[in-house]
């Protein structure tokens, strides 16, 4: 892939300016009627750039000026600038990981739905499938007691979610035992690594290391992401796998467009030009990154079923990316070209790989004799008897799980409607305690509070609401593919929940699209700092405005940090942080 990109860059950089006759120049520059009508609404005609630059936007050369200002010699400054593409994201990741692992075992309690996933993970580790535990939370004190008692039965238990996320949690329990630190360890690892992935993803999306690091920093400063990184629930695991798939698709997009650009013919003067034959018929070669995306989407769906919506949205997104690439390459009928050359690979690289991955994650259940419903189809005839009995048993089991999930209407104090999620209308209280004066770190004469609240950093989320509106404008009227990609990911994680408004659902499900809210805010801040050709005065004003907003978001996270991290604070301080009555 690198040699392909370098070859196309070499041809592009050596081209000369070709003469253009005046009638043709006028025809090229004259806007269409529909473009003129839309300009009153902010529409901007796409800038005229070379075909190669439209297919593959190169990364800017590393700039050593910052390191020179710090006093480093030119050679070392240049090396540091080159290493910043990884050094910056790794530094942000380190800063994100420290608070996520700090006092990870606190509270020493089973928090919220950890009562299901921590125990089911241990069951997978011991049995290969989910066994049964005493009903309710009877076994929680026994697990936390000294000496520990684990009342696990090998009778198969009915569970509401596929096994991958619980296998992930089980890795921590395998290393550290069935205790709060053990069952939270892997979510802390994935939460920290997701910051690194977002830095690198943002760098590729925006072609800017600082903006990529800014996106990772914003997610590291999000309270919901922080809380979910320290709790053994499944939603952060879904977020991690989906973000990995999103990053893989971005790499696949770049590599496929580079191959297409390299296949285009060049004029006598070296100018790469569109070509109908190439655009219609050229292949894009092997696409291993798309296969990797299918693998990660299968892992996401086999953690919680809402990962399936990302699969559907991302298939459509990749097809549209291929259509855009072939149109730029000069295809006369880009949709037909994609149908013939790309659609099969797009679907086969994502859907069958995801389905195969999903089935493989059930290996422990397939190999068992006591898993719930494992032998339901044994000896049964009927229309579908030609399908192997284990697959029919799994289908029957999953149908029962689906009926359970869509029919879950049990009222809960902290359930919420998805309409309120973006504005943080109803966060979820994971844990609350009221230490008496002189106990558990309560050093006041009045009562104290100790809480874990799954609440996004308010200034970040409220800024994201504005950023999403800006991205809609960029996508609809400026045809910015980056905005479309971010909006697609937000939509995949958010919009499907509107189909289940009468079901018992919670706002912390929104953690799956926190990375894309961070990308949206980053894109808005990048626009505030001005385009490349802006004056220094405009740049300074934009940078100051963006910097102030980032500092306010950081202060906001620090201010709410005690109620994210189970710290004991005076009751009055806790109440002061309840900015909305619906947060209580």
N, C-alpha and C positions, 0 to 999 in steps of 0.2 A: 504493500500500500504506500509506504514512504517513497519508494522509487517511482511509483506512478505519479504521486503528487509532485515530486521534484522534477520529473520530466515535463509535466504540464506547466509548472512554474517557469522552467527554463525557456520553453517556447514562448510563454507569455511575456517574460521580461525582455526577450530579444526582439520583440516585434517592433516595427516602426509605424508611424502614423500614416495611414493610407489616405490618399486624396479622395474626397467625396464630392461628387458634382453637386451644384447648387440645388437643382430640383429635388434630388434625392434627400439632401440635407434638410430642406424645408419640409418634405413629407415625413421625415423621421421626427422632427422637432414639433410638428403641429399636433396639438392635443386633440383627442377625439371629442365628439360632442358630449358623450356621457361623462367624460372626465371633466369637461368644463362645467357641467351642471353640478357635479359632486364637489367641486373645489370650494363652493360656498359653505360646505359642511366640514371642511378640513382635509379633504382628500388631497393627496400629493402624488404626482406621477412618479413612478419608480425611476431613480437616477439611471442615466445611461452609462453602464459600465461594461467591461469586456465580458465575454461569455464565460471565460475561466473564472473570473472574480465572482460572477453570479453563481456559478456551480460550486466553487470551493473558495470560501473566504479564508485567506491565509491568516495565521496567527501573527500578530505584530512582533517585530524584533524586540528582544529584551532591552530595557532601558536602564543603563547603569547609573544614571544621574543621582538617584536617591542614595545609592551606596557611596558615590563620590562625595555627596554632601556630608555623609557621616565620617568622612576622612579616610576611606579605604583607598589603596592604590588602584590605578586603572585596571590592572589585570585581575585583581581580586574582586573589584567592583563588578567587572564583566561576568566573572564566574558566579558571583552571588546573584546577579540579575538572571542568569540562565537557570540557576537552581531554584529561583523563586517560584517557578511553576509547580514544584513539589514542596519546596521549603515553606512557602506561605500557607498552603492548606494543612501541612503537618503541624505547623505552629498553632493554627486555629483549632485543629483537632485536639492537640494536647491541652489547650486552655478549656476546651469543652469537656474533655474527659475527666479532668481533676474534680470538678464539683459533682459529676455524675457518679463517681466511685466513692466520694467522701461520705462516710457513715452509711454505706449502702445497706448494711444490715439493720438500720434503724428506720422505723420501729421494729422491735422484735415481736412481730405480730403478723397475722394473716390479713393483708389489706384488701378490702373490697373483693373482687372476683379472683384474687389469688387462691381463694379457697377451692376453686375448681381446677385452675390450670396448673398450679404447683403440684397438686396431688395426682392429677392425670399424667403429668410429665413423669413423676416418679413411677407411676404404674407402667408407663411405656418403657421406662428404663429397666424395670424388673420383669415385666411380663411380655413386652412387645405389643401390647394392646391395652386399652383402658379397662382396668378392673373396677370394682365397686368399693365404696367407702361408706361408713355410717352416714345416714341422711343428715342434711343440714350441716352445721359447723361443729358437730359433736367431736369430731376427731382433731380439730384445730388445737385445742389445749394439749391433747396427747402428743401431737407432733412437736410442740414447743416445750414440752416438759423435760425435766432431767430426773431419771433417765427417760429417753425418748421411747414412745410406743407408736408403732405404725400399723393401724388396723386395716390393712389392705387385703381384700378378698380377690381370688382369681376368677370369680364370676364376672363375665363380661358386662360392662356398664354402658348405658345409652348416653352418648355425649353429643353436644350440639355443634361441634366444629371438627374439621379434619385434623390430622395429627401433626403436620409439619411444625407449626409454632410450638407445640408442646415438646416435640423432639428437640427443638432449639433450646427451650428452657431446661430440658433434661440434661443437656451438656453441662450446664452450670451445676446442677445437682449431682451429676456424676463426679465432678471435680471437687465439690465443696460440701456435699451432703444435702439432706432434706432440711434446710434451714433458710431463713430469710435471705442471707447473703447468697447462698447457693442458687435459690430459684430466681433471684434478681440479677445474677451476674451476667447472663447472656444478653438480657435486654439492655443492660448498661453498655456492654460491648457493642451491640448493634447500634445503639443510639449514638455512641461516640464515633463509630465508623461511618455512620450516615452523614455526619458533619463533613468528614473527609470526602466522601463521595459527592456531596452537594458542592463543595468547593471546586472539585475537578469538573463536575457537570456544568456548573455556572461558568467556569473558565472556558469550556468548549462552546457553550451556548452563546456567550457574549464576546468571545475572543479577547478576554481580558482577565488577567490573573487577579488584579485588585477587586474587580466586581465579583469574580468567583469566590474569593475569600470573604467578601462582604456578605454574600448570600449564606455561606456557611456560618459566619458569625451571627447573623440574624437568627438562624435556626437554633444555634447554640444558646441564644438568649431568649428563646421561647419557653415560657413556663409549662405549657402543655407537653411539649417535646421532652422537657427536663423531667417532669413527673412520670411520664410514660416510660422514659429510659430507666427509671428506678422502681418499676412495678412489673411484676410478672404477669402481664396481660398480653394478648395476641396482636393488638392493633399496631404496635410499633414494629413488630416483626413483619406484618404486611407492608407497612411503610418502607422498611428497609429493602425488601425484595422488589417492590414496585420501583423505587428509586434506582436500584441497580439495573432493572430492565430499561428504564428511561435513559440512563446513561449509555447503555449498550446500543440502544436505537440511535442515539446521537452519533456515536462512533460509526455505526453502520451507514448512517446518512452521509457522513463526510467521505468515507472510503468508497461508497458506491458512486457518488457524484464525481470523485476524483478519477475513477476508472472511466466514467462516461466522458469527462473532459479530455482525458488522454486519448480517447478513441476519435475525437473530433478532428477533422482535417484542418490544416493551416494553409493560409494564402502564401503566395510567393514571398511576401515580406515577413512571414512568420506570424501573422495575426490568426489566432484561433477563431473560427467562425462557426455559426450554427450550420447544421447539415441535416436535411430531412431524412436521408437514408440512415445515417448513423443514429439519429434520434429515434427513429422508428424500429431499428433492428439490432442495435448494439446491445450486447449483454453486459451485465455488471459483475460477472464472476461469482465466486463463492462468497457467501455472506455469513461468516461464523458469528459475528456479533449479533445478528438477528436470531440465530439459533440460541445464543446465550440469553437473549431477551426472552425468548419463549420458555427457556428453562426457569428463569427467575419469575416469570408470570405464572408458571405452573406451581412454583413454590409459594407464591403469594396466594393463589386460589386455594391451595391445599393447607393454608393457615386459617383463612376465613374466606367465605365465598364472595365477599365484596371484591376480592381480587379478580374475579371473572369480569367485572365491569371494566377494569383497566385493560384486560386482554381485548375486549371488544373495541374500546375507544382507541387503543394503540394500533390495532390492525387498520382501522380507518385512517388514522394519522399517517402511518407509513405508506399506505397507498397514495394518499394525497401528496406526500413528499415525493414519491416516485413520479407522479403525474407532473409536478412542478419541475423536476429535474429534466424530464424528457421534453417538456415544453421549451425550457431554456436551451436545450441542446438542438432544437429545431424540428422536433417531431411534428408532422402535419396533423396527426390525430393522436395527441398524447394519451388520451384515455384508452384508445384501442391498443396503442403500443404497450401501455402498462398491463392491459388485459392479456396480451400475448406473451410479454417478456418478464413481467414482474409480479403480477397478481398471484400466480400459482406459488411462486417462491415465498411471497409475503405470507400467504395463508399457511403454506406447508411449514414454513420456518417458525411460525408462532403457535398456531392452533394445535396441530398434532403433537408438537414438542411439549406444549403446556399440558395437554391431556395425558400424554405418556408420563410426564413428570408427576402429575396428580396421582395416577394409578400406582406409580412406584412408591410414593410416600405411604401407601397402605400395605406395604410388604409385610410388616409385622402382623397386621390383622389377617392377611391372606394366609400366612404361615401358621396361624394359631388354630386351635380347636375350640377355644372358649370365648373368643371375641364375640361381642354382641351381634346377634343375627348372622354369624359367620356361615352357618349351615342351613339358612332359611330355604334356599332353593334346591337343596339336595333331594333328589327323587321327585321333584315337581315337574310335570309336563306343561303343555300349553304351547301357544304360538311362538314364544321366545325360547323354547327349550334348546334350540340349536346354539344359543349363547352359553358359554361355560358357566356352570353353577356358581362359582365364586363371584363372577362379575354380576350375575343376576341378584345374588345375595347383597352385594354392595349397593346395587341400584335400589333395592328395596329399603335398605338401611338409610341411604341418603334421601330417599323420598320421605321417609318418616322424619328425618332431621329437618327437611325443608318445611314440612307441615308444622313441625314444632316451632321453627323460627318465625314463620309468617303469622302464626297464630298466637305469638307471645304478647298478650295484652295485660299482663299483671301490672297494676299501677306501681310506680316507684317514685319516691319523693324527689329524686334528682333526674328523672327522665325529662327529655326536652324535645322540642320540634326543630327540625333542621333549619327552619326559617331563622331561628335565633342563634345559630352556631357562629356565623361570621362576626356577629357583634357581641359574642360571649354572653348571651342572655341567661344561660343556666349552666354553670359549671358543675362538676360532680365532686362531692366531698368524699374522698377515699377513706379518710380517718380523722377522728376528732377526739380530743381528750381535754379535760379541765383539771390540771394539776392544782392541788391546794398550796397555799403559801408555805414556802419552806421545803417543798418536795419537788423532785424531778426538774430542778433548775428554775423553779418559780421563786424569784427573790423579792417579790413585792408583797405588800400586806393584803392586796386584793387577789382575786382569782386570776389564773392565767389560762391561756389557750395553747393547744398543741395540735397542729392540723396538717393534713396533706390535701390540697385542693387542686384538682385537675383543671386549671385555668390558664389559658393562653396569656402571654404578656399583652396587656390591653393595648398599649400604644402600637405594638407591632401589628396586631390583628385589625385595629381600626385603621391603621395606615394601609394595610393590605386591602381593605374594602375600597379605598380610593385607588389603589394600584390596579385592582381588577377592572375598574371602570376605564382607567387609562389604557390598559392592555386591550380591552374591547375596542377602544378607539384606534389603537395602533393596528390591530388585526383587521378591522372592518374597513378602515379608510386609508391606512398606510400599507396594507398588505404585508405586514411584518410576520414572517413565519415563526419567529421566536415567541411572539405573543400568542399565536395560535397554539403552539406546542404547550406552553404553560397553561393556557386556558383549558386545553383538552385534558391535561392531567388533573387540574382542579375539578373540572366537570365530572371526570370519571370517579373521583373520590367523594364528590359532594352530591351531585344531582340524583343518583339512584336512590338516596335515602328519602327523597320526596315521594317515592312510591310506597313507602311504609310509614306514613305519618301517624297512622293509628296504632302502630306497633310500639312496644316499649323499647326506645332507643335513647342513646346518651351522646352528649356533645363530645366526649373524648374520642369517638369514632373519627373525628375530624383530623386526628394526628396523621392520618394517611396522606393528607394533602398539605400539611405544614411546609414541606420542602418547596412546594410550588408557590405558596404564598410568599415565602422568603425570596424566591426568584422574582416574583412580581414586584415586590417592594424594591428589590435591587435594581430592576429595570427602570422603575420610576425614579429612583435616586440617580441612576446613570443619566437619565434624561434631564434631571434638574441640574446636573453638572455641565450640561451643554454638549453640543455636537463637536466633532473634531475641529471644525473650522471656526469655532466661536472665539470671540476676543478674550484676552486675559481677564478683563473686568467681569465679563459674563461668566467665565470659568470660576473665578474666585467667589462670586456671589453664589453660584450654584453649589460649589464645594462647601461653603460655609453653611448653607441651608441644609444640605444633605448630612453634613457632619453633626449639626445640631440635632437633627431628627434621630440619627444613630445613637448619639449620646443620651438622648431622652429615653430611647428604647432600652439602652443598657441600664440607666438609672431605674427605669420601671421594673426591670427584671430583678435588680438588686433589692428594690423596695419590697417586692412581693416574695423574695426568696425565702423568708422564714415560714410562710404558709405553703410553700412548695416542698420544703425539706424537713418537716416534722420538728421544727424548733419551738421551744417554749418561749412565749412572749406574753406580756401583760394583756389581759382581755381587751383593754381600751385600744392597744395597738392592733390587735386582731380586728376589732370592729372598725377601726379607721381604714383598714384595707378593704373592707366590704363596700366598694364604690357604688354598687347597685344593690337594691334590696333583694333582687332575685338571686344574688350570690349566697345568701344565707340559707 
